[in-house]
């Protein structure tokens, strides 16, 4: 599953560009923050969905909303070079994968879909590892070279 997520985010960064994968990373942060403080999970009990499925749908809706907002707001084109772009895309894909694993084990209840191995769950549940998994994508984004374009 981790390799599939890394491959997915790598392909996403390759086909859509670094700016779009950065928007996904930032949208994951925003959606996790909004989901953490979402006050109406008990409202979902009125529907015939399980709490896990409803929570995942709420997070997905928040993620899509944040992604649409970020893609409309930010108009940044990142500098391209053959070697550096490949390395940066790999780093961004790794950061997005780390962020997804950290959020799925600590914030979003997706254990009904998939449970990571006990070793991975043990390391991700540690506070220092969770903090690093949240911090790593931001550090990668800060180190990217970019040039601004104004539409």
matplotlib code that plots the C-alpha trace (Angstrom):
import matplotlib.pyplot as plt

x = [0.0, 2.8, 4.5, 1.2, 0.7, 4.3, 3.7, 0.4, 1.8, 4.9, 2.7, 0.5, 3.6, 5.0, 1.8, 0.3, 3.5, 5.0, 2.6, -0.4, 1.2, 2.1, -1.6, -2.5, 0.0, -1.3, -4.9, -4.2, -3.0, -6.1, -8.5, -7.0, -7.2, -10.8, -11.7, -10.2, -12.5, -15.6, -18.5, -21.2, -20.1, -23.1, -25.3, -24.1, -25.8, -29.1, -28.0, -27.7, -23.8, -21.3, -19.4, -16.1, -17.5, -19.2, -16.0, -14.0, -16.6, -16.5, -12.7, -12.9, -15.3, -13.1, -10.1, -11.7, -13.0, -9.5, -7.9, -10.2, -9.6, -5.8, -5.7, -7.6, -5.7, -2.1, -0.6, 3.0, 5.0, 8.0, 11.4, 12.2, 15.4, 15.9, 17.7, 16.5, 12.8, 13.0, 14.6, 12.1, 9.1, 10.4, 10.8, 7.3, 5.8, 7.6, 6.5, 2.9, 3.0, 4.4, 1.7, -1.0, 0.3, 0.5, -3.0, -4.6, -3.1, -3.6, -6.5, -8.8, -10.3, -9.5, -8.7, -11.9, -10.3, -6.7, -4.4, -0.7, 1.7, 2.3, 5.9, 4.7, 1.8, 4.2, 6.6, 3.9, 2.0, 5.1, 4.8, 8.2, 7.7, 4.2, 5.6, 8.4, 5.9, 3.9, 6.9, 8.8, 6.5, 6.6, 10.4, 10.5, 8.2, 10.3, 13.4, 12.0, 13.1, 10.3, 9.5, 6.3, 3.9, 1.0, -2.0]
y = [0.0, 2.4, 1.6, 2.2, 5.5, 6.6, 5.5, 7.4, 10.6, 10.3, 9.9, 12.8, 15.1, 13.9, 14.4, 17.5, 19.3, 20.3, 23.1, 20.7, 18.2, 21.0, 22.0, 18.4, 18.5, 21.8, 20.6, 17.5, 19.8, 22.0, 19.1, 17.4, 20.5, 21.1, 17.4, 17.5, 20.3, 19.1, 19.5, 17.6, 13.9, 13.1, 14.6, 11.9, 9.3, 10.2, 8.7, 4.9, 5.1, 3.7, 6.2, 5.2, 5.6, 8.9, 10.2, 9.3, 10.9, 14.1, 14.1, 13.5, 16.4, 18.7, 17.6, 18.3, 21.7, 22.7, 21.4, 23.3, 26.5, 26.1, 25.4, 28.6, 30.8, 29.8, 30.5, 29.5, 27.8, 25.9, 26.0, 23.0, 21.2, 17.6, 16.2, 18.6, 18.2, 14.4, 14.6, 17.3, 15.2, 12.2, 14.2, 15.7, 12.2, 10.8, 13.7, 13.3, 9.6, 10.2, 12.8, 10.4, 7.5, 9.8, 11.2, 7.8, 6.3, 9.3, 11.4, 9.7, 6.4, 4.2, 1.0, -0.5, -0.3, -1.2, -1.7, -1.1, -3.7, -3.5, -2.3, 0.7, 1.4, 1.4, 3.9, 6.2, 6.3, 7.6, 11.4, 12.2, 10.2, 11.7, 15.2, 14.4, 13.0, 16.2, 18.4, 16.7, 17.8, 21.4, 21.3, 19.9, 22.6, 25.3, 24.0, 24.0, 26.5, 28.5, 31.4, 33.3, 33.8, 36.2, 35.5]
z = [0.0, 0.8, -2.5, -4.3, -2.6, -3.5, -7.1, -7.2, -5.8, -8.0, -11.1, -10.0, -9.5, -12.9, -14.9, -13.2, -12.0, -8.8, -8.1, -8.1, -5.7, -3.4, -3.5, -2.5, 0.4, 1.7, 1.2, 3.3, 6.1, 5.8, 5.6, 8.6, 10.7, 9.7, 10.2, 13.7, 14.7, 12.7, 15.1, 13.3, 13.3, 15.5, 12.7, 10.4, 12.7, 11.1, 7.8, 7.3, 7.1, 9.5, 11.5, 9.8, 6.3, 7.2, 8.8, 5.7, 3.5, 5.6, 5.3, 1.6, 1.1, 3.2, 1.2, -2.2, -1.0, 0.2, -2.9, -5.2, -3.1, -3.2, -6.9, -7.6, -5.2, -5.9, -9.4, -8.9, -11.6, -10.3, -12.0, -14.1, -14.7, -15.7, -12.7, -10.1, -11.2, -10.9, -7.4, -6.3, -7.6, -5.7, -2.5, -2.9, -3.6, -0.5, 1.6, 0.5, 1.2, 4.7, 5.3, 4.1, 6.3, 9.3, 8.8, 8.2, 11.3, 13.7, 12.4, 9.9, 11.0, 8.0, 9.9, 8.5, 5.0, 5.7, 8.7, 8.3, 9.7, 13.5, 12.8, 10.7, 13.0, 16.0, 14.5, 13.1, 16.4, 18.2, 18.8, 17.4, 14.2, 13.7, 14.1, 11.6, 9.1, 9.4, 9.2, 6.3, 3.5, 4.6, 4.7, 1.1, -0.1, 1.5, -0.2, -3.8, -6.3, -7.9, -10.1, -9.7, -12.6, -12.5, -14.6]

ax = plt.figure().add_subplot(projection="3d")
ax.plot(x, y, z, "-o")
ax.set_aspect("equal")
plt.show()
